[in-house]
Amino acid sequence: MYDKSAALYDLFYDWKDYRAEAERVRQLVADRNPHARTLLDVACGTGSHLVHFRDWYAVEGVDLNAGMLKVAATRLPGVVLHEADMRDFDIGRRFDVVTCLFSSIGYAESPEGLERAAAAIARHVAPSGVLIVEPWLTPERFDLRSLGRVILAERSDLQAVRMNGSRIEGNRSILDFHYLVARPGSVEHLTETHTMGLFTDDEYRSAFEGAGLSVEHDADGLMGRGLWIGRRSGPS
C-alpha cells in the first residue's frame, strides 16, 4: 500500500477538509448516541481525522502500515495506535464509535475479506455504539475511462507529483501509483500498487448485518461516496 509514500501522504491530501468531515461524523454519532465518549478509527492512516476526533472523544487508532502510524504518532502524542490488519484485529475492548473512513474498507479486497473486516470492526462496537464506514466505489461507479487526478505537492526541500492508472481484475480495482520525487540534487521514481475490492451495496449491507449490526445507508456521505452507518443494540 503506502509503504513507499507514507511520508508524502499528507502533502498529497492537503486539499481534504478533515475537520469538516470529522464534524459531520460527530453529528451523525450525536444523533444516534449522544453519550458517546470513546472512538476507534480503523485504517487511521496518518491520523488526520483523529486529530479532530480527539477534541470530542478519547481516541485510539488502528492501521496496517507502520510508516503511516509513525507519522500519526508525531501528531498524536499520547494516543494509543495499533499496528494491525482490519480483517483480523482484536484489541480486546469496545468503543462507543468506530470509524473506517476515506474508502479504506476497499483494502479488504474480496467479499470474504469484507466479511472478515466487518466482523473484526463490529466486535469493537460497544452496546448502543455507532459504526461509520465510508465505502470505496461500487462496480458500477468505477469508471476506467476516468483519469486519476494529477497531484503536485511542494515544500521548500521537496517537489513531488503523483499520477495513477487504473484497471479491473475480477471484482477488484487495481490502482498503479507513480511518483516523481525531487529533492536537492536528485529525482526519484517510486511506484506502488493498490488493490481495492469493488463491493456492491448488497455486499456491504450483508457484511455489516452479518456482523450483528443494524445498518442504514447515507448516499452522499462525506465526499460523495456514501456512508454505511451501523448500530449495535443494547444499553450504553
C-alpha positions in Angstrom: 0.0 0.0 0.0 1.7 3.2 1.1 5.0 1.6 2.0 7.0 4.0 -0.2 4.9 7.1 0.2 3.7 7.3 3.8 5.9 10.4 4.4 4.4 12.1 1.4 0.8 11.2 2.1 -0.3 14.4 3.9 1.3 16.5 1.2 -0.9 14.9 -1.5 -4.1 15.2 0.6 -3.8 18.7 2.0 -6.9 19.6 -0.1 -9.0 17.4 2.1 -11.1 19.1 4.8 -10.6 16.6 7.6 -12.1 19.0 10.2 -15.4 19.3 8.3 -15.6 15.5 7.8 -14.9 14.9 11.5 -17.7 17.4 12.4 -20.1 15.6 10.1 -19.2 12.3 11.7 -19.7 13.8 15.1 -23.1 15.0 14.2 -24.1 11.6 12.9 -23.0 10.0 16.1 -24.7 12.6 18.3 -28.0 11.9 16.5 -27.7 8.2 17.4 -25.7 8.0 20.6 -25.4 11.5 22.3 -23.5 9.9 25.2 -20.6 8.6 23.1 -17.2 9.2 24.7 -14.7 6.8 23.1 -13.7 6.4 19.4 -11.6 3.9 17.4 -10.5 4.9 13.9 -9.8 1.8 11.8 -7.3 2.4 9.0 -6.4 5.7 10.6 -3.5 6.4 8.3 -1.5 9.4 9.4 -4.1 10.4 11.9 -5.6 13.4 10.2 -9.2 12.6 11.3 -8.1 11.5 14.8 -6.5 15.0 15.3 -10.0 16.4 15.3 -11.9 13.4 16.8 -9.8 13.8 20.0 -11.4 17.2 20.6 -14.6 15.3 21.5 -13.7 11.7 22.3 -11.0 9.6 23.9 -9.4 8.1 20.7 -7.3 5.2 19.5 -6.3 4.2 16.0 -5.5 1.1 14.0 -3.6 0.8 10.8 -1.7 -1.9 8.9 1.1 0.4 7.7 3.9 1.1 10.1 5.1 4.2 8.1 1.6 5.8 8.3 1.5 5.1 12.1 4.9 6.7 12.5 3.6 9.9 11.0 0.4 9.6 13.1 2.4 9.2 16.3 4.2 12.5 15.7 0.9 14.5 15.6 -0.9 12.4 18.2 1.4 12.2 21.3 -0.1 10.0 24.0 -2.7 8.4 21.7 -2.6 4.6 21.5 -2.0 3.4 17.9 -2.2 -0.3 17.0 -0.5 -1.9 14.0 -2.9 -4.5 12.7 -4.9 -5.7 9.7 -8.6 -4.6 9.7 -9.5 -8.1 8.6 -8.5 -9.8 11.8 -7.5 -7.4 14.5 -8.7 -7.6 18.1 -7.5 -5.1 20.7 -9.7 -6.5 23.4 -12.2 -3.7 24.1 -15.1 -1.9 22.6 -15.8 1.7 21.8 -18.8 4.0 21.5 -17.8 5.0 18.0 -15.8 3.0 15.4 -14.9 4.7 12.1 -13.3 3.5 8.9 -13.0 6.4 6.5 -11.7 7.6 3.1 -12.7 4.3 1.5 -10.1 2.3 3.4 -12.6 -0.6 3.6 -11.8 -1.3 0.0 -8.4 -2.7 1.1 -10.4 -5.7 2.4 -10.0 -6.7 -1.3 -12.5 -9.6 -1.6 -16.1 -10.3 -0.4 -14.6 -12.8 2.1 -12.2 -10.1 3.2 -15.0 -7.6 3.6 -16.9 -10.1 5.8 -13.9 -10.7 7.9 -13.2 -6.9 8.2 -16.9 -6.2 9.1 -16.8 -8.9 11.8 -13.5 -7.6 13.3 -14.6 -4.0 13.2 -18.1 -4.7 14.6 -16.8 -6.7 17.6 -15.2 -3.4 18.7 -18.5 -1.5 18.7 -20.0 -1.2 22.2 -23.7 -1.7 23.0 -25.6 1.3 21.7 -22.4 2.2 19.7 -22.2 3.6 16.2 -20.1 2.3 13.3 -19.4 4.7 10.4 -17.8 3.3 7.3 -17.0 5.3 4.1 -17.1 2.8 1.2 -14.9 2.5 -1.9 -16.6 2.7 -5.3 -19.1 0.1 -6.3 -18.6 -1.8 -9.5 -21.0 0.4 -11.5 -19.3 3.6 -10.3 -15.7 2.6 -11.1 -15.1 4.2 -14.5 -11.9 3.0 -16.3 -12.3 5.9 -18.7 -11.8 8.5 -16.0 -8.2 9.5 -15.5 -6.9 9.8 -11.9 -6.2 13.2 -10.6 -2.6 14.5 -11.0 -1.4 15.8 -7.7 1.5 18.2 -7.2 3.0 18.7 -3.8 5.7 21.2 -2.9 7.6 22.5 0.0 11.0 24.2 0.4 13.0 21.0 0.2 10.8 18.7 -1.9 8.7 18.6 -5.0 6.5 15.6 -5.7 4.0 14.5 -8.4 1.6 11.6 -8.2 -0.3 10.0 -11.1 -2.1 6.7 -11.3 -3.5 4.3 -13.8 -6.5 2.0 -13.1 -7.5 -1.4 -14.2 -10.0 -4.1 -13.1 -9.3 -7.7 -12.3 -12.4 -9.6 -11.4 -14.1 -7.7 -8.6 -11.0 -5.7 -7.7 -9.8 -2.3 -8.8 -6.0 -2.1 -9.3 -4.5 1.4 -8.9 -0.9 1.7 -10.1 0.5 4.8 -8.5 3.6 6.5 -9.9 5.6 9.2 -8.0 8.3 11.6 -9.1 10.0 13.0 -6.0 12.6 15.7 -6.4 14.9 16.7 -3.6 18.0 18.9 -3.8 20.4 17.0 -6.2 18.1 14.1 -7.1 14.9 12.9 -8.7 13.4 9.6 -7.7 10.7 7.5 -9.4 8.6 5.4 -7.0 5.7 3.0 -7.8 3.0 1.4 -5.6 0.1 -0.9 -6.5 -3.1 -0.6 -4.5 -5.7 -3.4 -4.8 -9.2 -2.4 -3.6 -12.4 -4.5 -3.7 -15.3 -3.3 -5.8 -18.2 -4.3 -3.4 -21.8 -3.9 -4.2 -24.2 -2.1 -1.8 -25.8 -5.6 -1.1 -22.4 -6.9 -0.1 -21.7 -4.1 2.3 -25.1 -4.4 3.9 -24.9 -8.2 4.2 -21.4 -8.0 5.7 -22.4 -5.5 8.4 -25.7 -7.1 9.2 -24.0 -10.5 9.3 -21.7 -9.0 11.9 -24.7 -8.2 14.2 -25.3 -4.6 13.4 -28.4 -2.8 12.1 -27.5 -0.8 9.1 -28.5 2.4 7.2 -27.0 3.9 4.1 -26.3 7.6 3.6 -26.0 8.0 -0.2 -24.0 11.3 -0.1 -21.6 10.7 2.8 -18.6 12.9 3.3 -17.4 13.3 -0.2 -20.0 11.7 -2.5 -19.0 8.1 -1.9 -21.7 7.5 0.7 -21.6 6.1 4.2 -22.7 2.9 5.9 -23.9 3.6 9.4 -24.2 0.6 11.7 -25.6 0.4 15.2 -25.4 -2.2 18.0 -28.5 -2.6 20.1 -28.3 -2.6 23.9 -27.8 -0.2 26.8 -24.8 2.3 26.6 
